Amino acid sequence: MKKSLHMAIWVLVAALATSTYATDSQTFTMRGELIVVDWGLKIVDESATEEPSETEGAETFSNPSVAITQTNADGRDVEVASGSFENGRVVLEGTVSERTSLLVSVSDVDGEPITMKAVVDPGESLSFVLLDFMAPYYDDKLLLVGSSRLEESSSAMFKVWGDLSSIADKDLSVAVAELDVRSHGSKGVVVLSSEAVLLDDGKFSFEGIASEPLFVAVDVTTVESGTVSAHKYRGIADVILEPGARIRISPSKSSSSFSINFASELMAYSETENSMHAKVVESWQNSVSYLEKMDQYANAIEFKQKKAAAESTDESVEAQSESTDSGESEAVDPGTVFREMEKVMKSTLSELVQDMSDDPIAALLAMERGAPEALQLETWDKLIATLDADIAERRAVPRRNALEAQIILSRNSELVVAGHLAPEFTLSTLAGEEIALYDVLAENEVVLVDFWASWCGPCIVKIPGLKELHSEYKDDGFEIVFVAITDEYDDWKDESGRQELPWINVGDLDGGWHAQTAVDYGVEWIPTEFAVNADGEILARILTNAELEELLASHFGRELKRESTDQPASGGETPETGSDDE
């Protein structure tokens, strides 16, 4: 009897222990941290009478709420955990029975939710950060710390990981690694969690699905308060992804001795044999001439930094500590050596392009990376004829056409100027009404055709001053036609609503920077403005608000009402600084 009783007790204890362990194994923890980034940017309103605050126009969070949801088999979203930040931190717990993809949503009282995906295992602890940018035009970011992974494995799954912890003289405590796809038109990369993560003790990793070889850049950038130029570190690695790729990223010799004007070179190595990454990227990255130039680049940066440090403390520094293997002086400008590295890279890529009949995909990747032949229409035509028709249509034809559009655009930027006729266009408003430019000209004496985009900070800054001029001169025969060049209707609509534009507002939503209207007008940056008279003659191209006011006052015979503090027309958004629409 005693023996049976003891056995029953042990069975009960074991059952309870097993039950407790199973429950604990299903619990996951997510820890969040709010990091405020203050770059001290200001919105400068030409018409404002008071100095703007440093954070005017920037959204801020105050104890934002967090919700974690899971999508069930029937498609319904079920809340798994929720809570709010307190003193910049939050700890959430929930339960899952297996590896699960969750949606993390953070929202403030007045702000739009920011979301990210996170894949968790039972019993796992994950961390995330909310980067709150106290600066206008910069979107806040919600990022996982350390890794972005897939819920399910696949033979097509790639993995890219890096360890930059050996860069000891740079503060990478708040640094973001981002996987940026450069092969436009590819079938894409699937990264279920995020295409950007915060480094965890210098380490990061990405998992995803690549359906075909494509070129990406892995960009690592520190995020620090101060000014936008205060990025203390930026490193870039060229990577070719393909099904099953395994790419390891590590610092190069020059990664630590980082020059603020040039991205640090990170090295990416393939751990799978006969990979496209090895054929394309490592073809130049491992070449003797390239490695020699990298050593010279590192030495040049180090010498320049030592010299600057010595001059700042009024100490003397020897102009030459030692010579490089090639006998060149270490005092050479780092930028000069960097450009020599680029020449080695481009020369290697050109060889791949010349052998396109042997491997057209390698040639395509070389062109996407920036082989000199990428600027030749005839080379694109030859490659298009060589590639598989589907890949050619998606990835080569758009680039070829964009190059042709850029050639025409550059020509028109010199032809569509004062004294010439403004090209006609007919575009739709947000409501779908078609507006023809020359119909507007027939009803007004002066029309300002202004190319802009919702994401263009300099464009938005000019709007208050334009509203004043529009109000003052509209009855005299002055009208404004805003032409949005963007691929995103909703962004155009939302920003137009926020700005409450009182004039004609049309959009060319096909092609972004290479939209037909922008090409016809030779628009190389935005805002770009054209003052046009009733006969269609361009009176002036690229105007500040002050210059426009002078033109209007002169044309309508009126006196200027205020002295201008306007700045020269420059510093707008270009395809390099703004959207990467093509």
N, C-alpha and C positions, 0 to 999 in steps of 0.2 A: 504493500500500500504506500509506504513512504517512498519507495523507489518510483512508483507511478506518479506520485505527487511531485517529486523533484523533477521528473522528466517533463511533466505538464508545465511546471514553472519555467523551465529552461526553454521549452518550445514557445511559451508566451513571450518571454524576454527576447528571444531571437526574432519572433515575429514583429514585436514592437520596434526593435532595433532596425530591422530591415525596412519597415514602414517609414521610420524617421529618416533613414538614409536616402530612401527613394524620394521623399518630399524635399529634402535638402538639395538633392542632385538636380531638381527641377528649378531651383531658384537662381535667377540671374540678378546681377547688380549693375546699374549704370550710374556712374558719377559724372556730374557736369560741372564745368567751371566757366564763369563769365570773365572774359578778358577785354578790357576797354583799350582801344587803340586811338590815341589822339594825335593826329598829324598836324593840327593847328591850321587847317585849310579854312579859307574864308570865301564866301560868295560876295563878289564885288558887283554891286548894282550901280550902273552909271548915274541913275536918276535919284539914288538914295541920298538923303541929307545927313544921315547918321552913320557912324562907323559900324559895320556889321559885326556880330559876335563871331568868335572863332569857330563855333560849332553850328552856326545858323544853317538850317537846311539838313542837318544830320539827325538821324533818328537815334534815340537812346532808349535803353531798356531799364526798367525799374522793377526788380523782382519778377521777371517773366515766368509764366507758367509753362510746364512741360507735360506733354502727353505722349505716351508710347502705345501704339495700336498694332494689332495683328489682323491681317485679312483672312477670314475663315474660308473654308472650301466653297461655301455658298456665295462668296463675294462680299460679305458684310465685314465692316471694320469693327473690331472689338477692342476696347481699351484694356491694356495689360497693366499699365501703371501710370501714375500722374503725380504731380507735385509742383512746387514753385522754388525758384532760386531764393536763398536767404544768405545775405552777405556774400553774394557772388558764387555760391555753391549749391548743389542739389544732389541728393542721393535717392535713387529710385530702385525698387525691387519688384520683380514680377516672376512668373513661372512659365516655363516652356517644357515640353516633353521631349523635344529633339531640336537639332539645329534649325533655327527659324529666322526668317527675314521680318524685321519689324520696322515701323515708320516712327521716327522721333520728330515731334512737332513742338516748336517753341514759339510762343506768341506773347506780345505785350498787350496792354489795354487797348491802345489805338493802332498797333502795327499789324501788318499782314504776317501770317505764320511763316516761319522758316522751317523747312523740313529736311531730313536726311534719312537714308536707309541704313540699318545696322543689322548684321547677322550675328546671332548669339547662340551659344551652346548652353545646355543646362548646367548650372553651377558656375558659370563664367562671370567674370567682372570686367566690364568695359568702361572706357572713359571717353568723354566728348567735351568739346569747348565751343562756346559761343563767342565769336569775335565781333565786338560791337565797335564799329568804325565811327568815331566822332568827326566825320568829314562828309561834306556833300558829295553826291554822285557815287559813293562807294557802298556797295551792298554788304550788309552784315553776313557773316558766314557761320554755318553750323557744321562742325567737322569732327569726325572720329579721331581718336588719338592712336597712332601707330599703324593700323592696317585697315584695308578695305577688302572684303572677301565675298565669295559666292556662297549661296545657300547649298547648292549641289555641285559636285565635281563633274567634269566633262573632259573628254579627250581633246576637245578644242580649247580647254582652259589654258590661259597663260598666267604666269606669275612674274612680277617685277618687284624686286626688293633691293633695299640699299642700307648701308651702314656708314654714316658720316661722323660717327663718334670720335674718330681720330683727328677731326678738325678741332683741335683743342683751343686755338686762340680766337675762335669765333663763337659768339653766344647763339646757339641754335635752340635755346629753350622754348622760343616761340617762333617756329619755322614751319612753313607749309610746303608739302610736296604735292605737286599737281601733275596729273597725266593729261597732256594736251594733244589731241588727235590732229595731225597736220595733213593726213590724207583725206581731203575733202571728197565726198562722194563715195567713200567706201561703205560697205555694208555695216561697218561700225564695230565699236567695242562695247561690250556689256559689262559694266561694273555695278553690281547691285547695291553696294553700300554707298560709295562716293568716288568721284574722280579726283578728290583732294583729301589729304589727311594731314593732321599735325604730327610732326616728328615726335617719337617717344625715345628719349635719350639718344637722339641722332639716328634712329632707325625708322623705317617705313616699309610698307609692302602693299601691293595691289594684286588682286585676282580679277580676271574677267574672261570674256569670250571674244576671240578674234576669229572671224569667219574667213579671213583672207589676209595676206601680208599687207601691213600698212605702217606708215611712218608716224611716230609720236615723239614728243619731247617730254621728258620728265624734268620739271622745273621746281627747284627748291629755293624758297625765298623767306628771309626773316621778316617778321612783322613787328615793328617797334614804334613806340610813340616818338614824336618829334616832328619831322617833316617827311613828305613823301620820299624825298631823296635820301632819307635816313635808313634805307634798306642796307643793313650792314653786311649782308651776304646774299649772293644769288649764284646758284650753280645750275647748269643745264647738262643733261645727257641726251644724246640722240639714241633712239631705240627703234628697232623694227620688230613689231609684234606679228605673230602668226599663230595658228592653232598649235598648242602644246609648247609655246616658247617659254624658256626659263632664262631670265635676264637678271644679272647681278650688277648693281651699281656701287661704285666706290670712289673715293677721292683720287684725284691725280696729284702730281707733285705741286701743281700750281693752285690746288683747291683751297689751301689754307692761306697762302699769300695772295689774298684776293684783292684785285684792283676794282675800285668802285665803279669805274666806267665800263668794265667788261665783265661778262658773266664768267664765273669760274667753270673750268672744264671738268666735268665729271665723267668717269670712264664706265662704259657699259659693256659687259662681257656675256656672251651666250654660253650657257651650260648644256646646250644640246648640239649634237654634231650636225654639220651640213645645214645650218640654219641660214635663213635669209639675212638675219642680223649680222652673222659672221661675214657673209659674202659682201654686204654693202657697208655697214658701219665699221667693222673691224678691218676692212680693206685699207682704210686710211688711218684708223685709230692705232693700229699696230705696226704701221710702216715705220721704218728707221728714220726717214726724213721728218715725219710728223712728230715722233717722240723726241728727236733732237730739238725741234722747234719748241716743243712743250717745255723742255728743260731751260731753253733760252728765255722763254716767256716767264717761267717761275723766277729765274735769276733777275730778270729785268724788273719784275714787280718788287722783289725783295730789296733790290738796290734802291729803287725809287722810294720805297717806304722808309728805309733806313736814312736816306738823305733828307726826306721830309721831316723825320723825327729829329734828326740832328740840327736842321735849320731852325726848327721850332724852339730848340733849347739853346740856340746860338753856339752850338758846338761845331767843330770842323769834322768833315767826313772825307775819307779818301775817295777819289773819283773812280777808283778801280780796286777791288779787293782781290780779284783773281779773274782769269779769263775762262771763257767757256771752251769746250772741246774744239769748236770751230774757229777759235781765236777772235771772236767778235767781242766788243766791249759790252760789259754788263749795263752800261749807262744808256743803252739803246731804249727808245720809248717802247713800253709794253704794247701799245696799240700797233706799232709797226710790226712787231713779232707776231701779234695775233693775226694780222692780215696775211702774213706769210704762212701761218698755219692754215688759214682759209684757202690759200692758193693750192697747198698740198692736197687738201680735202677735195677741192673742186676738180683738180687734175685727175684724181683717182675716180671721181664720179663720172667724169667725161669718158673715161675708158669703158665704164659699164654701159654708158649710153651708146657708144660706138659699136659695142657688141650686142645691141638690142635683139638681133635675130637669134642669138644663142639663148638669151634669157630676157624676154621683154618685161617681166615683172621687176627684175633687178633694175632695168633701165628706167621703168616708171618710178620706182622708189628713188632712184638717183635724181631724176628730174624733180620730183616732189621735194627732195632735200635741198635742191638749189644748184644743180649742175649748170654750168654756163649755157648749155644748149637749151635750157628751159626758157630762155629769152628769144628763141628762134621759132617762128611759126612753122617753118618747113620741117624742123625736127619733130615737133608735136604731130604734124600730119603723117610723118613716116611711122612714128610710134603707134598712132591710132590705127594705121593699116596693119600693124604687126600684132597688136594685142588681141586677146579675146574680145569679141564685139561687146559683150555686156560690161566688162571692166573698162573698156575704152570709152563707152558711152557715159559711164558714171564718173570716172576719175580723170580721164585724159581730155575728152571733148570740152568739159566746162573750163578747164585750165587753159586750153588752147584758145577758146573763145574769149576768156577773160583777158588773156594777153593781147589779143587783137583789139578788144575794147580799150585796153589801157593805151595801146599805141594811138588809136583814134582820139582818145581823151586827151592825151598829151599834146597832140597836134591841135585839137580844138582849144586848148587852154591858151594857145598863142593866137588863134584866129578869132575866137568869140570875145572880142574886146570892144572898148569904146569906139564908136564910129561905125560899127558893123551892125547888121540886123540880128535881133534876137531870134533864135530858132523857135518855131511854133511848136506847141505841145497841147495835147488834150488829156487831162488826167481827172480822176474821180476824187470827190470829197469823201469824208468819213460816211456820209449818208448815201453815197453812191451817185451823186449828181456829177455829170461830166462838165468840166470847165475848160474852155479853150482860151489860151493866153491872149490871142488877138481879139477875142470878144471883150476881154477885160480892158485891153488897150483902147478899144473903140469907145469905151465909156469913161476913160480917165486920161489925164494929161501926163502923169508920171506913175509908173508901177514899179515897185521893188519886188523882184523875183529873188527869193531868199531860200537857199538850200540848207536843210537842217535835218536833225534826227533826235529822237526822244532821249538818247543816251549822251548827246553832245553837250557837255557842260558849257563851253563858250557860247553855244547857240542859245541856251536857256538864259544865260546871264544878260544877253542883249535884249530879251523880250520886254522888260519893263520900259526901257528907253524907247523901243519901237512903238509901244502902246501910246506913249506921250506924243510922239511925232504923228502917229496915225490919227489920233484924236484931234490934233491941232490942224492938220492939213487935209483931212479927208474931204471936207466940204469944198476945198479948193480944186479937188480933182486928183488926190493922191490915194493910191491903193497898194496893199501889200498882198503878194501871193507867196505863201509858204509852200515849199515843195519838200516833202519828207522822203528821204531815200533810206529805206529800211525793208527788211523782209518780214517784219513782225507787225501785223495790223493792230493787235491788242496793245502793244507798247506805244505805238503812234497814237491810238485812241486815248489811252490813259493819260499820257503826258499832255496831249492837246486839251483834255478836260481839266487837268490841274492848272494849266497856264491860262485857260479861258481866253483863247485866241479870238480877237474881234474881227479878223480879216479872213480872206479866202485861204483855205487850208486843204491842199491836195497832196496826194502821195503817189510815188512810183515804187511799187512794192515788188518789182521783178528785177533782182540782180544786185540790190544793195548799192555798193560803190560803183558798180558797173551797170546800173539801171540806165536805160536808153536816154532818158532826159538828162541825167548827170553827164553821160558821155557826150551828148550833143553840145552841152554847155562847157565841157572841159573842166568839170569840177574836180579838183585834186585834193581839196580839204573843205571842211565845213566849220563854221558858216562861210558860204561864198554867196555874195549878193551882186545883183545886176540892177541898176537903175535904168529903166527903159521908157522912152517917150511914146506918145500916141501913135507915131509912125512906125514903131517897132525898132527904132534906133537905140542902141545901147549908149547911154550917157556916161556911165562909169561902171567899173567892175571892182568888186571887193571894197566895201565901204564900212567904216566905223559909223556908229550912230551920229557922232559929231560931224563927220564928213557928209553923211546923208542930210543932216539938218542944214548944213551950209548950202548944199545943192538945192534943197527944197525952198529955202528962203530966197535964194537967188532966182530960181525959176518962177516963183510966185510973187516976186517983188516985195518981200517982207523982211523985216529986221530980225536978226537973231535975238532970242529972248534971254539966253544964258550963255556964259562962257563955258566951253567944253573942257572936261577933264578926261576926255576919251583918249584911249591909247591907240597906237597904230594897229591896223588890221593885220594881225599875225597870231600865231600860237593856236590856230584852230585844230580840229580833229582831222587826222589823216587815216588812211587804211591801216597804218602801222600803230597809231596811238589810240584809235577808236575801235569800232566794231570790226570784226574780221569777216564781215560779209563779203562774198566775192561776186 
